[in-house]
Amino acid sequence: MSDRVPPRPTLRVRADDAEYQRLARAEAEFWSSPRPFSLESIEDELEPGPSEWHNNERYTGNRRTTWQDTIPRYGTFRRGLVLGTSCLTDEAKILAQNPMLHATFLDISEGALARRAEHLGRRFPGRVATRVADFNFAELERDGYDLVVSSGSIHHVTNLEHLADQINRALTPDGHFFLQDYVGERRFDFSPEKRRLFEIVYERDLARQRGRRSGLIWHDASDLSPFCGVRSDDVLPVLHTTLALQRVRTAGTLLVPLMRSRPVDADQLLVMAARRHPVLARLRRLRLPGAKRARVQMAKEFWRELITVGDLVADAGLLLPGTAFAVYRKRG
């Protein structure tokens, strides 16, 4: 067996590049406080619905079982690394369901880390640490963690090969890496085929309603953070190459476009929905930026078609999926 050390992955962006430094500061500032209508800002007001049930069924086989619920099935974890911040409720669930776990949270944003130190540190004293890190250049402790978790963060990374190599390096021989992330088109710039398929299903739903105007408005990238989705379509291929894949499940092929578009008559729908739904009514009064993009309750037929058609085309390899849940072990 050769003792030759594998070459370090080539970096696509460099830390000393002035333009990259500017974007990194903007990325950190973007997440310094909860974004309006983001998961973190409204998590206390959300209840599981069709989208969450779909994700659970695709990820775990049970609509009531989340991907976080599966972590204890893989062992008793004691030293964990959380790459990026996502949702305080989900992060608290991981700590609660793995009572021996001490978790170190890494993120580019000091503000996001401060909220973890305050909320999770108070609830789980002595079990939470935080450290500012840029995943494009982070150096992780070799064989230091039996659990690595990342949700909704790695699709912000350009130097994916470097990060994947560092995760593999950081895992203990019996460690596991749990990933949940967006793995579709870069910057949510959906392919023409995916947009057209979504529009077909949407127009079928409009045909079942009265008084609706045909047409959709697709969001551009102006509301995204600088690093959001920079290489999202490469996340799974790079990780599959670098780490030892145990399982992978995808979901949301046509549900993600639902979040990146709105009906041309959205304002009319929001007024109607706000009369019935107190959360939407309050958002409208506060004039939050996300309020105009808030979704009213969709017909069951529309959800069923979005989910079924999306699953089929992604499983057939015809379109990129929306999100994925994957479990990896250390390679080599």
URHU-V254815 format. One line per field, one symbol per residue. phi: phi as a letter, one per 20 degrees, with the letter a starting at -180 (. if undefined). psi: psi as a letter, one per 40 degrees, with the letter a starting at -180 (. if undefined). burial: + if it has 16 or more other ideal C-beta (glycine too) atoms within 10 Angstrom, else -. A space follows every 10 residues. Layout:
phi=???
psi=???
burial=???
This chain:
phi=.fefffffgf eecdfeffff gffffffffg dfcgfgmfgf fcffdecgcg ffffgffffc ncfedefffe gffeqedccc cdendccgff ffffffecfe edddedafdf ffffffffff fffcgmdccc bfbdffcfdd fflecebccb cmcffedeef ffffffffff ffgdecdddc afceffllef fgffffffff fffffffedd meefpcdefe efeefgdfmf bgfegfgfff fedefdabcd bmgdefgfed bbffdfffff fffffddfff fffffflfgf ffefeefefg ffgffgffff gffffemecf fecbccccdf dm
psi=hiehhiiiih hdiidehddd dddddddddd edihiheidd dedeeiihad ddddddddde ehdehiddde dedeahidhi hhhiichddd ddddddegee hhhhhhiehd dddddddddd dddgheehii hhihedeihi hhfehehhih hfdeeehdgd dddddddddd hideiihhhh iheaihffgi iddddddddd dddddddeii eihiiihhia edeiidehfd fdeedddddd ddihhdihii ifdeddddef iiidfddddd ddddddhddd dddddefide deeihihiid dddddddddd dddddeedii idiihihiih h.
burial=--------+- --+------+ --++--++-+ +--+-+--++ -+-------+ +--+++++++ -----+++++ +--+--+-++ ++++++++-+ ++-++--+-- +++++++++- -++-++---+ +--+--++++ --++++++-+ ----++++++ ++++++++++ ++++++++-+ ++--++++++ +++++--+-+ ---++-+++- ++--++---- -+---+---- ---+++++++ ++-+++-++- -++-+--+++ ++++++++-+ +++--+--++ --++--+--+ +-++---+-- +-+++----- -++-+++-++ +-++----++ ++++++++++ --
